Amino acid sequence: MGKGHHRLFGTDGIRGRANVHPITGEMAYRLGRAAAHLFVRAGEEHHIVIGKDTRISGYMLEMALTSGITSMGVNVILVGPFTTPGIAFLTRSLRADAGIMISASHNPYDDNGIKFFSSEGLKLPDELEDRIERLVTDPEIDHIRPTGALIGKVSRLSGAEGRYVEFVKNTLPRKQKFEGVRIVADMANGGAYKVAPMALRELGAEVITMADTPDGVNINDNCGALYPENLAKRVVETGSDLGVALDGDADRAVFVTSTGKILDGDRIMAIVAPFLKREGRLPGDTLVTTVMSNLALDESMKSHGINLRKTQVGDRYILEELDRLALSFGGEQSGHIIFRDFHSTGDGLLTTLQLLSILSLDGVSLDDAARIMEPYPQMLKTIPVPSKPPIDTLPFLAKTKAEVDRELSEGHGRLLLRYSGTEMAIRIMLEGPDTKKLERMMESLEEAVTRDFAKISPHH
């Protein structure tokens, strides 16, 4: 692999097309061995929990990881189809040494991914990921081959759904019920297809489910958090109070009001943060979000006396900031919301229960609550690029960016330019009150990118 190979780990674990490097059985086997070696401290018995979403390739990766881990003398606990936040919770509650989730989140079914959780249910820091990566390519642990009774065992966890449902229900005020609430739940044919309707029904809500019959290939297929339009139609048709769409591994949620209005993570944070502040549950009166969040969120929060801290894009950076500053609440526009008092990761089901709880305690509909903030128009463009040179070294783009920045600063707007963390592309985000103006700016930025990259040979 030598120099210049690019990192296996992206912003959220390892991800790619299933059965193509690095998401192959062979690689999963080596990852299993590396993880078993790193997470396990000397002495007593050790366990690693493995869960997966509903993709057909999950079986292949689950078996290969299991084989690698047990070959190092470590036991495996298999959970089967589950949610990412559910696996983070089980890893903690079972006192396991680590957890592994096999999922490519919101990607199409033919992709898959592998993400690791520490014994605390946290995503791994970069240096641990780098050590796993080194062990995968290095023969350093090849000689470790326990035999006889020292080979790891595998067990299946029964009752995982019930444990996790109890955990999310326990984040609500005691005795709280959602009787009389009708909710449409779009499960994305993913990992939450059992637990989410179960939790909502146990709390007394009337649940109408959509996309809750996974078959290995229909995960995220025109359903779930990426396609909330179908949910919006269904909410209006059924006269429901609201709707929620989770993504394939249920770590994020997008909501729909009774009139069919789609609400992203920014709107949900705008509703939740002032409530937490009133309850004395928002330390430092501070909300943590990313640079992608809408400007209207800043303005709405300022009017409620709430400060915003912004991180780079990725829920792990929000979590790091929450922990660093001992704060309790943050999230992303995409619908990853972290209630740090309750959980170590974004959790779509937990967010749904918390939101329902706030609406019921305040006696308002989601439509009314959503009026707290009216987002500015945002335009997003992803342009494939052959390489990722520093943006300020691209002459046309740097010049156009300076012009756009100047124009936007006068009329409350902003431009965000960054390379994607997960693909070879540059992302442009424009935001401001005037859509016509944004369209014109987007054209000149796209043209600048095209001109700059035309001069860069792909072999560069």
N, C-alpha and C positions, 0 to 999 in steps of 0.2 A: 504493500500500500504506500509505503514511503512518504516522502514529504508532500505537502499540498493536497493529501486526500482530504475530502471534507468530512467534518464531524458527523458521526452516526446520529448523535442526538440533536434534534431541532429544539424549538421553543417548548415542545410538549412531547417528550419522549422520542422514540424512533418511529418513523412513519414512512410508508411507501406502498407500492403495489404488492399485493400478497403473492408470494412465491417468486418474487424477483428480488435480488439483493437490495437492501439488507433484510427484507421481511421474508426470510426463507426458514425452513425447518432447521437447516444446518446452523444458521446464524442464531436461531432461537435456542438451540441446544448449547451453543457456546456462551450465549448470554446467560442462560440458566446456570452454567458452571461458574461463570465469573461472578454473578450475583451471589450464589451460594457461598463462594469463597470470601467475598467482601463483607457480607452482612453478618456472618456467623462468628460469634465470639467463642473462645475456647470453652470447653466444659459441656454443660447439660444438653438435652435434646433441642433441636432447632426446627422451626417451621417457617415456610414461606406460603402465603396465601395467593392463589391465582384465580382471577375472575376474567370474564370475557363478555363482549357484547354479542349480538346475534348474527355476526357475519359467518358465512360458510367456512372461511379460512381459519376461524378461531380454533377449531378442533386440531388442525395440523400444528398450529403454534403452541397450543396448550400442551399437547403431548410431547413436543420437542423440548419445551422449557422444563416440563416435569422430568423428562429423561435426564436432562443436563443437571438439574438440581439434585435429584436422587443419586446420581452418579458421584456426587461430592459428599454423600452421607447425610444429606439434609432432607427432612420430611416435607411433603407438599400437602396443603389442604386445598382441594378443588371446590370452588363455589358454583361454577357453571355460569349461565347468562345472568349478568348483574349490571349495576351501574358503577361508573368510576368512583363517585363519592361513597357509594356503598362499600366498595373494596377498601377505600381509605379508612372508613369506619371499622370494618371487620378486622383489618390488620391491627388496629389499636385495641379493639375490644377482645380479640383472641390472644393478645400479647405475643403476636407473631414477630419474627425478626425482620420481615419485610413483606410487602404486598406487590403483586404484579397485575396490571390490568392490560388485557389484550383488546385494543380498540383503536379505530382511527376516527373516533368522535363523530364529527358531522360529515366526513368524507364519504364518497360513494362506496358501495359494498365491496368492490374489488380491491380497495386499499385495506391495509390493516396497520396496526401500530402496537408498540409495547411500551408501557410506562411503569416506572417503579415508584413505590412508596417506601419511606423509611418506617421503622417500628412505630413512629409517632403519627403515621398517616400523612406525612409531608412528601411533596415531590423532592427529588434529590438535588442538592447543590451541584453546580457545574463540575467541581473538582471530583466528586464521587462518580459522576457520569464519565468523566475523562478516565478515571481509574478502571471502570468497567470496560470502556472502550479499549484501553491498553491491554487488559487481560484477554479480551476477545481475540486480539491479533497476535498476542505474544504467547509462546509455548510455556511460559513460566509455571502454569498450574497443570500442565498436561500430565505430569507424573502422579498427581494426587488421585488415587483410585482405591477407595476403601472397598473391602471385599466382605463376603460372609454377612454376618448380622449387622455390619456397619453401613450397608447400603441404605439409602433413605426409603421411607415408606410413603404411600399415598393414601389419603382418606378423602371422602366427600363430606362436605359440611351439610347437614340437613337443618332446616329451619332458618336458613340465612335471611329469607325474606322477612319472617316475623321479627327477628332481632333488629333488623335495620328499620322496619316500620315503627317499632317501639321507640327506637332512638329518635327518629324525626318527630314523632308525636310528643315525646318528652320535651321538645324545645318550645312547646306551646304552654300558655297559662293552664294550670290544672282545671279540669272540668270544661274547658272550652270545646264547643261542638260547632259544626257548620250545618246544622239542620236547616232545611229550607233554601240552601244554596245549590243551584244547578250549574255544574261546570262541565265544559267539554274538554277532554284531555286527549291531546294528540301525542302518541307515544313514539312516533318516528320508526315504528317496527323495531325498536331498539331495546336496550338493556332494562328499561324501567317498565316494560309492558305489564309485569305482574305487580311490582311494589307500589307504583304510583296510584293506580286505581284502588288498590287494597287500602292504602293509608287514607285516601280521601273518603272512601266509603266507611271505614271504621270511625271516622270523625263525623259521620252523619250526613255528608254531602251526597247529592244525587249526581252520579258521574255518567256522562255519555262518552264512550271511548272511541277513538279513531286510530287507525294504523297501529293496532295492538295484536296483529297476527304475523309475527316474524317468520320468514321461511328461509333465512340465510342470505337472500339476495335483495330483499325489498327494504332494507334499512336505509333511512333518509331518502327513499325514492319518492320524490314529490310529496314529502310529508315531513313533519317535525319542525324544529325551530328555524330551519332555513326556508321553509315554504309555509308561512303562517296564513297565506291567503285562503287556503281550503278550510282551515280552522275558523277563520273569520266568517266565511259563508255559513258554516255549520252552526256557529254560535247564534247568528241572527235567525237562521231557519228554525232552530229549536227553542228560541226565546230564552236562551240561557243567560245567567248573570255574567259569566265571563268564560274565557277559554285559556288553556295553557298548552304550549307546544314545547316538548323537551327535544333535545337532540339525541343522536344514537347512543351516547353513553350517559346521558342525563345529567351532565354537569352544568348545563345552562338551560334557561327557560325564557321563552318569549310569550307575552300575554296579549289577550284580545278582550276589548270591552264589549258590553252587551250590544253596542251599536256597530260592532265590527271594526273598531279602531285598533290598529296593531301597536303595541307598546314594547320598545326595546329596553335594554338594561338601564339606560340613562333615565328613562321615565320612572322605572321601578325604584331606582336609587333616590330619585327626587321625592317619591312618596314615602319611602321607608326612613330616610335619614332624619327628617324633621320629627317623625314619630319617636325614633330612638332618642333624639335630643330631649324631647318633652319628658320621656320616661327616665332621663338620666343615664341612658345606656349608650351614649355616643361620646367616649372619652375625647377630651380636647376639642369637642364640637367639630370633629374633623372627619371628612369622608375621603377615602382614597380611591382614585380612579385613574384611567390612563389618558395619554395625550389624545386618544381618539374621541373622548367624550365630547358631547355637543356643548358649545359655548353657552347655550341657554341653561344648561345644568349649573354652570358657574354662577350665572346671574340669579337663577332661582334660589340656589343655596345661600348666596350672599344675602338675599332678602330675608332669609331665616336665621342669619347669624352663624352659618356653617362654613367652615374653611374647607378648601379642597387641596389635596396633595395629589400630584400627577406622576405616574410612573410610565416607563415604556410599555408597549403593548405585550400582554401575556399575563394570565392570572397569577402565575408564580411570582411576578414582580410586585403585584398588589399584596400578595400574602407576605412577602419579605418586608415590605414597607409597614404593613399592619403590625407585624411582630417586632420590627425594629423600634417603632414608636409606641408600642403597646396600645394600638388603636383597635376598634372592634368591627368596623364595617367598611366594605369597599366592593368594587366590581367593575365590569367592563360593559361597554355599550352592547356587545354581542350577547349579553345575558348571563355571563359568568358572574354570580354574586356571592360574596363571601361574608358569612356571618361568623366572625372569628370566635365569638363567645361560645358557639355551638360546634363548629366543625373546622377542619384543617384544609378544606378545599371548597371550590364552588359546587353547589348542589341544587339542581333545578327543583327537586321535590321539596327540599327544605325551604327554598325561596318561596315556592307556591304556598306552603302552609303559613309561613310568616306573613306573606301579603294578605292572605285570607283572614288571618288573625287581626291584622291592623284594620282592614276594612270593616270587620265585624265589631271590633271595639270602638271604632270611630263612627259606626253606623252610616257609612257612605258606600255608594256604588263605586266600582272601578272607574266608570266614566267620570264621575265627579272628582275622584281623587286625582285622575290623570290631568285635570286642568291646572295642576300646580305648575306645570311647565309646558311651553309650546316650543318644540325644537326648531332651530334654524334649519333651512334646507341644507343638506349635505350632499356633495357629489363625490363618488369614489371611482377611481379607475385603476386597474392593474395592468401594467404593460410589461410583457415578457422582455428580458434583457439577456444578452450573452455573457455579461460579466458584471461585477459590482464595484466599480471604482468609486472613491469618495465623491459624493454629490458635488461638493464645491470645486472639484477638478473638471467638471463638465461645463465648458464655457457657455454654451447657449442656455442650458438649464439654469446655471447659477445666475445669469443675467436676468432671465425671465422670472425666476423665483424672486429676485430682489424687487423687480417692478411690481409683481403681484402682491408681495408682502406690503409694499408701500401703499398700494391702492386699498388693500383690505384693512390696514390699521386705521385708516380714516373712517371707515364705515362699519366697524364691528364685524370683522370676519377673520378667517385665518386659513392658512395653507399648511398642510403637513405633507412632507415628502420623505419617504423612507423605503429601504429595500425590504422585501418580504423576509420574514424569519423562516418560512417553510418552503419557498420556491424561488426560482430564478426570475425575479420580477421586481419592478419598482412600483410602489403604490403612491397614488396622489389622492389626497383628501382635501376638498375645498368646502368652505362653510361660510355662510353669510346670508343676510336677509334677501338679497336680490338674485334670483335664479338666473336671469338673463346674463347678468354680469359674470356669474360663476361659469356658465357655459362658454362664454367667450374666453375666460381665463384658462379653462381646461383645455380648449383647443390650442392656445399658444403654448401651454406647458407640454402637451403631447407632441406638438411639432418640434419643440426644443429637444425632447428626449430622442425623437427619431433622428434629428440632425446630429446630435452628439454621438449616438451609437453607430450611425452610418460611418463615422470616421474611425471607430474602434474595431479592429479586426477581431473576430471571435477567437483567434488563436493567441491573442495578446496575453 
